[in-house]
């Protein structure tokens, strides 16, 4: 399987990595996990738990455009090296974005977010080059 396809799988898994701090802080702050209304409970989180939840949701939002961009690059026969490089670069940017979000490193997390989305745009546009 192509490296860029593996990157889609990695981002799918990476999307759930911030959930561990969310669960930990939910238990610490609330004492239990409300399975009936988890989103309402998670909206009350503060600090690391809130940032981890936001990092998770942001990665969910970024997953579909990234996966679609990889598909476009494959469909139009973009050179595998170019495709793989852009996909790996997005995975690296997304990983650093999550870490920056958890560490509350502003404005760096925004800069990293922009860089990651530039890689998505380049994947979408790569058939033109």
N, C-alpha and C positions, 0 to 999 in steps of 0.2 A: 504494500500500500504506500502511496505517495506521502511524503513528509507533510505537505500542506493539509492532507486529509487527517493525518495524525494530529496536526495542530488544532483542527476543529474538535476532535475528541478531547484533547487536552483542555481547551477553553471550556468545553461542556463540563468537565470535571472541576476545573478551576472555579467555575461559577459557584460551586457549593463549598469551597474552602472557607469563605468567610462565615459560613453558617455555624461553625464550631464556636467562635467567640460570641456569636449571637446567643446560642443556647447556654453557654457558660454564664454570660451576663444576665440573661433572662432568669436563670435559677438564682443567681446572686442577688439581683435586684428585686425579684418578685417572689422567690421561694418555690415556684412551681411553673410548669409550662401549661398554659391554657389551650388545650387542644380544640376547644369549641370556638375560640376567638383569638387565634394566634397573632393575626395582623394588628388587632387592637392592642394586644399586650406588647407586641414588639414596637409599636408606635410610641409607647411610653418609655422605652429604653433611653438611657443617657450614656454619654462617654463612649467608650470602646464598643459597647454593644450596639449603640445607634450607628456608629461609623461602620461597623462590620455589616449591619443590615443594609446600609446604603451602598456599600461596596458590592454586596451580593446582588442587590437590585440593579445596580448600574451594569454589572457584568451580564446579568440576564438580558438587559436592553441591548448590549453590544454584541451578544452572541449571534442573533439572526443576521444582522448586516455583515458580520465577519464570515459566517458560513455561506451566505449568498455570494459574497465577493470571491471566496475560494471557488465556488461552483462556476461563476462567470469566467474566472481565469482558466479553469479546467476546460469548460465548454468551448472556449475560443482558442484553445491550444497554446496558451502562453507557455514560454520556455519553463521547464520544471525548476531550474535553478532560480529564476526570478520569482516564480510562484512560491517556492519553498522559503526563500529568503524573506519575502514580505510577510508570509504567514508566521514564521519563527519570530520575526521582529515584532509582530503584533502580540504574540504570546508573551514575549519578554516585556513589552510595554504594559500589557494587562497585568502581569505578575507584579511589576514595580508599582503600578497604579493601586492595586489592592494593598500592598505593603505601605505605600504612602498614605492611603486613606486610613488604614488602621493606626498608623503612627501620627496621624493628624498633621501631616506635612503640607501645609498650604503656603504658597500657591503651587508647590511642586506637583501635587496630585493632578491639578488642572492642566499643567504643562504636559505631564505624562499622558493624560487622557487625550489631549490634542494630538500628540505624536502617534498614539495608538490609532486614532481615527484617520490620521493621514495615511497610515499603512493600509487601512481598509479602502480608502479612496484610491490609493495607488493600485491595489488589487483589482478594483472595479475598472480602473482606466487602463490597466496593463495590456489588454488586447489591442489598444490603439498604438502601441509602440513596437 
